[in-house]
Amino acid sequence: MSAIKLFLYAFLCALLTACAVPPPPVQVQMPDHPIDYLREIKPLLDKRCVVCHSCYNSPCQLKLSSYEGLDRGASKEAVYNADRLQTMDPTRLFFDARTTEEWRDKGFYTVTENTAEAGLNNSILLQLLAHKMEHPESSGEYQPEAQELTCADSGNELGSYLDKHPNRGMPFGFPPLKKEEFALIAGWLAQGGKGPTPEQQQELVTPKAADQTQIARWEAFLNMADPKHRMTSRYLYEHYFLAHIKFETDTDEYYELVRSRTPPGRAVDLIATVRPYDDPETDTFFYRFRKIHSTIVHKTHMVVRFDCRMLARFKELFIAPKWLQAPHPVGYGTELGANPFVAFEQIPAASRYRFLLDNAHYIIMTFIRGPVCRGQVALNVIHDHFWVMFLDPEFDLSVKYPGFLRMNQDNLIMPIERGSEFSIGRLLNDMLNNKYHRASLRYLRSRQDFYTANYDKGLGYEAIWKGERVNDAPLLTVYRHFDSASVHRGVLGRLPRTLWVIDYPLLERIYYSLVAGFDVYGNLGHQAAVRLYMDKLRREGELGFLNFMPKKQRMEMQRSWYLGAESTLLDAAAPFLPAAISFASDDPKREFIEHIIGEEIPDSAGIRFDPVNYLKADSVYAPVPVRLETDQEILRGFRSVTGPDSPLLSYFNSSDTNLALVRIERDNRPDVCFTIVVNRWHDNVSYFAMILEKEVLDSSKDSMDILPGFVGSYPNYFFKIHEKDLPDFLSLLSGKEKVNKVKIDRFVRYGINRADPRFWQEYDWFQQRFFQEQPVEAGFFDLNRYYPPARIRQ
């Protein structure tokens, strides 16, 4: 497009906006009492607004999970921009600005300010809510994080947007607020939209007395001045900076571990760096706990319990042992901080690995749920369902022989060493020169040679970590739900295509490259380089598992995971170890995992196969029971329909419904809840294949798992079935009936569409039940990715 055409286009857009008419101000009746934000407004915002406005993917960056977010307002700049060539200044609430004026300087604009005359209100927030009240029906499709959404910062722009999209008031694509709810918010805004009083705000940010005692003890430990404690605290902070920490008290409060310029006993003066290993730019700083007072949302709620046992364990792992070098402080720097094998080489690798194993569920969860909210860009290099195991520290040679890590420091480099501003030219140069690929390949070959020399007969069952404590997580299940994911202790679902075995160097690199070193505000080059590197890490985890398989079957298994991939991609991975295990069956993958679960994992761990979805080799799917009344009968009923041939899987996939919550109503017993998880088949998930993900999907091979309770943070659909209708619902899932329009209509009848007037009532039930069943781990769901088409129930 020529410069003249660009000018004319910009001029036309400006002219149309200028000609647009602002929506008329909303008439508001002044309330008869002062409305209290915390008691009356925040609970309403939590239930109806936070479900979409709480993360980086909040439309227009409008975060409504705290008054600070509401006061900050909205922004026209999108956090997720796949074409961004320059790094974006970070805009993390509670981190990157402290006052309203500072946020205005960063481009945020108010959504609560009213400039209309008395008795009227023209704030953006109320205009959007009022428009929905006047146009209550949702129609069309409401795609996740809608790309054509306009972040209007003026009445004219808002009027133009609503004229073009008359069904896009707020809540976006869902039923409107009740009249009394709307009146409450309108009255509050008419009174000035005030937040917590100074006394309330002080109570919000101040830990309760019981927690203060715990905080004092922990901050004393984390801020001891000797080098051994300082380096230990640095290592802990870099791994816990995303954690929601809960102390050993009866309070319902959570904290985040931060770096502060002020010592314990004084208000936290936050050091806000993009990454936890960035230079704090001060010689004196302190590790502090800051209370989280915004609404807890599940997608970022990763709980770690700090108690007496945890403190004793840290001392056992880090303080008691003799270190590999005399403890000494280590400086900061992008390249140094981005390589934990250099930054923390003085700490015994055994201590570091056992710490990661103690926190295995959390560490993997941070990669799955942590640094981003818009997951497809980070998750499209993993399969939809796989199980994770870990190499026992006693068999991990990088732990037993620290010189191995030192020898491979240059081979363990990661693209995060380049920071957030990774130019496209540099990315292409690295790709052409295969810098990180060659380094990772050198490391793999070095590792395989070292293991072959030390384990000339290979690794057996004893090399798999079994866990040491009751709450350990020696096996984990990862589900990808297309653009989000979840991780669970144990082995859930049917036997997956792929399994991983992770050792210390791999676990540490997964965490640093995808969590500690990943910058969601980074440019295209940074994000592409990180994902490309994850492609290598995934193959390394798969290779760790293949080393336990029969040698003759390893390449065949690997090729079945990478259908359509070039053979050079596979052959270049690394040589394999010798095979130690003699298998009795022709299905070594199944035999291996069944031996691990049945013979190796102690009963005290409580890890057993999923009773609904896992089918042993000699088992068949039983028919749907005649009676479906007790919990066990319902469980058996769902087990009967989890086969791979359900024709309704095509319906789930065509509607982007990968995660559905199911409520079964019962007359004389408590209702029960299940989650339907759809596992999409990918011919392969190599980075280059997943650039065009649709080309490697094969819906004819999709599968479905049905799990008790709640799975995931982003439900795509709600179903409500009365117990008398359960046989009909299960028959639709069983694959015995050919799908046609009549069957689809029967199936949809049990669902809750986003346009259903009952939507909020049904959503409230699922949300409340989630909090009841998991009072510590639960948080508010995110509805950004609910089933897009809005259809009025006939």
Secondary structure, 3 states (H helix, E strand, C coil): CCHHHHHHHHHHHHHHHHHCCCCCCEECCCCCCCCCHHHHHHHHHHHHCCCCCCCCCCHHHCCCCCHHHHHHCECCCCCCCCCCCCCCCCCCCCCCCCCHHHHHHCCCECCCCCCCCCCEECCHHHHHHHHHHHCCCCCEECCCCCCCCCCCCCHHHHHHHHHHCCCCCCCCCCCCCCHHHHHHHHHHHHCCCCCCCHHHHHHHHCCCHHHHHHHHHHHHHHCCCCHHHHHHHHHHHHHHCCCEEEECCCCCCCEEEEEECCCCCCCCCECCCCCCCCCCCCCCCEEEEEECCCCCEHHHCCEEEECHHHHHHHHHHHHCCCCCCCCCCCCCCHHHHCCHHHHCCCCCHHHHHHHHHHCHHHHHHHHHHCCCCCCHHHHCCCCCEEEEEEECCCCCHHHHCCHHHHHCHHHHCCHHHHCCCCCHHHHHHHHHHCHHHHHHHHHHHHHHHHHHHHCCCCECHHHECCCCCCCCCCCEEEEECCCCEEEEECECCCCCCEEEEECHHHHHHHHHHHHHCCCCCCCHHHHHHHHHHHHHHHHHHHHHHHCCCCHHHHHHHHHHHCCCCCHHHHHCCCCCCCECCCCCCCCHHHHHHHHHHHHHCCHHHCCCECCCCCCCCCCCCCCCCCCCCCHHHHHHHHHCCCCCCCCCHHHHHHCCCCEEEEEEECCCCCCEEEEEEEECCECCCCHHHHCCHHHHECHHHCEEEEEECCCCCCCCEEEEEEHHHHHHHHHHHCCCCCCCHHHHHHHHHCEECCCCCCHHHHHHHHHHHHHHHCCCCCCECCCCCCCCEECCCC
